[in-house]
Amino acid sequence: MEGETPDDMLERVSFGNPGYYRMMRDLEFLPNSPTLFNAGTGRGTLSACFKFDVPDDMIGIMDVAKKAALVQKWGGGVGYVLSEVRGKGAPVLGTGNTAGGPVGFIRMFNSLGEVVTQSGKREAAQMAIISCDHPDVEEFITMKAVNPDALRTFNVSVALTDKFMEEVMVGGTQAEKLLGLMAEVAWTTGDPGCYFIDAAERDNPTPWLGKLTGTNPCGEIPLLDNEACNLGSINLSKFADDGRVKFTELQSTVATAIQFLDDILEHNQFPHEDITKAVGLTRKLGLGVMGWADMLAQLRIPYDSQTALDLAGKVMSTVQKVADSTSASLARVRGPAPAYTEGIGTPYRNVCRTAIAPTGSISLLAGCSAGIEPHFSDSWVRTMGDGTQLHEQINPTLKFSEFRPKTAHDIDWKWHLEHQATFQKYVDQSVSKTINMPNAATVDDVLNSYKRAWARGCKGVTIFRDGCREKQVLRAKVDESISACDHSESIPDGSCVVCPDCGGGCS
C-alpha cells in the first residue's frame, strides 16, 4: 500500500497475531504475494492459484473468460484445461459453422490476460493444458514454436496418462512420436511441459468431488474445477546453523505457518461464487520451502550429491508430518474441511497441506534462493517485465560461506530431476521446478528427462535449455549472451514458469 512501512505491512498481513508477525519479520516464512499485497485492504484475493475446466459450449467458455478476468484483476493466476473443447473444424450443431478449436480460445485468453492488469502489480499468469489424445494436440504443442512471445502470458503442458507413457517406453509407437515432438519444441522454446495426470489423480484427496484435470500456472497445485489455493513458503536458510539443521525450530515454524495459512482462508475473498464454494469445500493449502540451495551451501553439501537428496527427504518429510498433524489438530478445534463426508477421508482441516512453488517474489523479499532450485549463477542481472534491469545480484551464500556451490548449469539435469522426485515423495500436491539444461543439451536429453520424470513418480516436468530464447529474464553476469528465462518478472535460479507470485510466478 502507498506510504506503508515494512512494519505497517507486517501488522496488516499478520491479522494482529504476534507469532505470525515475528515469523515474517524474521523472514522464516512468507505467504504468497497476493496475501502480502491484499490482506487487510478489503480489495483483491489472497490466493495465488486458480484453475478452470473449459467446457465445449460458447456460453460456458465465456463464463470461464469472465471468471478468469476477475481473478486476474484481483491478483491471481489462472490454469485452463481445454481437453473437452472440440477439435478445429468439427461441426457446430445448429449454426452450420465449424469449431475454431482449443488453440483459438487460448489466443483469446492470452489477449484477455494482456489487457487485464493484476491488481496493478504484474501481467497475467496463465497455464493451458490439453489431453494427449485430443485431436488438436499437435497444433497445441507447436503453437509457441514460431513466436513464443505471441502467447507470452501462457505456460503450456500436455496431460499425459500412464497408458500413454507405457506406450512411449515400448518404443516405435505414435505416443513416442508425439512425445518426441514435444521434446523438439521444448528444446527450442521451453514449452510444452508434461502433466502426468494419472500420477496426480492417484493422490487426489477428494475424488468424489471431481478429477484433478489440470493445475495452476506453475504446476505445483493440481486443482478441481473452480478451485483456488493459497501458498506460503518456509525459508530453509534460516534453519541451518553450525553444520546442522535446526529441526525443532523448523517443526515449530511449520505448525505456525499452517495455522497462519488456514487463518488466511478466513480472511480471503473471491470474485465469483463458484470459486468461493469450491475453496470452502476443500480448504487447500500449499505450504512449501525456499532457500534450499542456501541451506545446502551453509552445510557445505553439494547440490549434486546423494547427501543432499537424503537431507531433502528428512527436511520435507518433517514439514509434511507436522503440516498433517497441525491440520488434523485444527480440524478437531475448528472443524474439518466440509469436503469430508461421514466415514470418508481423514478429517483434516485442509484436504491438502503441502506444495513446492517457485517462490520468485517472496524469495527476493527473503533474500534467499528460490524454491528447491540450485543457485542460478554467482551473480546475475534481472530484467523486469517492463524492460527495466535491476542492479547486479550476488549469490547470497558467497557473502557468508567459503563453500562455493555449483550453479544451475554446472549441475547435470539428472540431479535437478532427482531433487524434484525426492521432494515429491513428501508433498501431497506437486513440485514446481525447472530442469535446467545447458545450451549444448540435445533433444534426446529433453526426451529422456520426460521419461525419467514419469518413471521417478513426478507429477509434472518442465525443462529449460539455457539461451534457447532471445528474451530471457535472468542473465548471468559472467556472460552477457546467455540468460535463463523468458517469462515476465520471472523466477530466480532459472525457473521458467509464469504464475502470480514469481512475477508471473507462484508463491
Secondary structure, 3 states (H helix, E strand, C coil): CCCCCHHHHHHHHCCCCHHHHHHHHCCCEEECHHHHHHCCCCCCCCCCEEEEECCCCHHHHHHHHHHHHHHHHHCCEEEEECCCCCCCCCEECCCCEECCCHHHHHHHHHHHHHHCCECCCECCCEEEEEECCCCCHHHHHHCCCCCHHHHCCEEEEEEECHHHHHHHHHCCCHHHHHHHHHHHHHHHHCCCEEEEHHHHHHCCCCHHHCCCCEECCCCCCEECCCCEEEEEEEEHHHHEECCEECHHHHHHHHHHHHHHHHHHHHHCCCCCHHHHHHHHHHCCEEEEEECHHHHHHHCCCCCCCHHHHHHHHHHHHHHHHHHHHHHHHHHHHHCCCCCCCCCCCCCCCCCCCECECCCHHHHHHHCCCCCCCCCCCCEEEEECCCCCECCCEECHHHHCCCCCCCCHHHCCHHHHHHHHHHHHCCCCCCECCEEEECCCCCHHHHHHHHHHHHHCCCCEEEEEECCCCCCCCEEECCCCCCECCCCCCCCHHHCCCCECCCCECCC
